[in-house]
Amino acid sequence: MQSHALRKELKERFLAELTPVEKAFFLRTAGFAIYESGYRATEDLFHYCWFLTLRERLREMCPDPEQGYLRFVLVEGTRQIDDAVKLYRERLESSRQFVPDMGGSAFLDYLSEE
């Protein structure tokens, strides 16, 4: 396993599937989670930030009130994302530290590299 504890496939997913604004949101969220919340820089943190970013993406979508089916899909999608966020937050809380993870900056730097 690499020193930043993140598989290459996850970085490729991060680079390919998120917009620049979403990448910035993800990295800010990860930085806060590492340095303020004491979460470890692991794949669980990646998934936690990933689902928070997807939730933000859905929040930005504003369907036409006439499109009832789209609104239903957004509500259901958001509910499933919220469940995933809760799961990963619980996992991160169980290994929470009182000092920031020493590998946190390597984790963030690795994701920031193009």
MOMO-V7463 format. One record per pair of residues at least 12 apart in sequence whose C-alpha atoms are under 10 Angstrom apart, sorted by the first residue. I is the first residue (numbers start at 1). J is the second residue. Records with the same first field share a line. If there is no record, write none. Layout:
I->J + J
This chain:
2->107
3->103 + 106 + 107 + 110
4->41 + 42 + 43 + 102 + 103 + 104 + 105 + 106 + 107 + 108 + 109 + 110 + 111
5->40 + 41 + 42 + 43 + 46 + 103 + 104 + 106 + 107 + 110
6->41 + 42 + 43 + 44 + 45 + 46 + 107 + 110 + 111
7->42 + 43
8->110 + 111
10->43 + 46 + 47 + 50 + 111
11->46 + 110 + 111 + 112 + 113 + 114
12->111 + 114
13->50
14->26 + 46 + 50 + 111 + 112
15->111 + 112 + 113 + 114
18->50 + 53 + 54 + 57
19->57
21->53
22->50 + 53 + 54 + 56 + 57
23->50 + 53 + 111 + 112
24->53 + 112
25->49 + 50 + 52 + 53 + 56
26->46 + 48 + 49 + 50 + 51 + 52 + 53 + 54 + 56 + 108 + 111
27->46 + 49 + 50 + 53 + 107 + 108 + 109 + 111 + 112
28->49 + 108
29->45 + 46 + 48 + 49 + 50 + 52 + 53
30->45 + 46 + 48 + 49 + 50 + 52 + 104 + 107 + 108
31->49 + 100 + 104 + 105 + 107 + 108
32->100
33->45 + 48 + 49 + 89 + 92 + 96 + 100 + 101 + 104
34->96 + 97 + 99 + 100 + 101 + 102 + 103 + 104 + 105 + 107 + 108
35->97 + 98 + 99 + 100 + 101 + 102 + 104 + 105
36->98 + 99 + 100
37->92 + 93 + 96 + 97 + 98 + 99 + 100
38->92 + 93 + 95 + 96 + 97 + 98 + 99 + 100 + 101 + 104
39->89 + 91 + 92 + 93 + 94 + 95 + 96 + 97 + 98 + 99 + 100 + 101 + 104
40->92 + 93 + 95 + 96 + 97 + 99 + 100 + 101 + 102 + 103 + 104 + 107
41->92 + 100 + 101 + 102 + 103 + 104 + 105 + 106 + 107 + 108
42->92 + 101 + 103 + 104 + 107
43->88 + 107
44->87 + 88 + 89 + 90 + 91 + 92
45->88 + 89 + 91 + 92 + 107
46->88 + 107 + 111
47->84 + 85 + 87 + 88 + 89
48->81 + 84 + 85 + 86 + 87 + 88 + 89 + 90 + 91 + 92
49->85 + 88 + 89
50->81 + 84 + 85
51->78 + 80 + 81 + 82 + 83 + 84 + 85 + 86 + 88
52->81 + 82 + 84 + 85
53->81
54->77 + 78 + 81 + 82
55->74 + 77 + 78 + 79 + 80 + 81 + 82 + 85
56->78
57->78
58->74 + 75 + 77 + 78 + 81
59->74 + 75 + 78
61->74
62->74
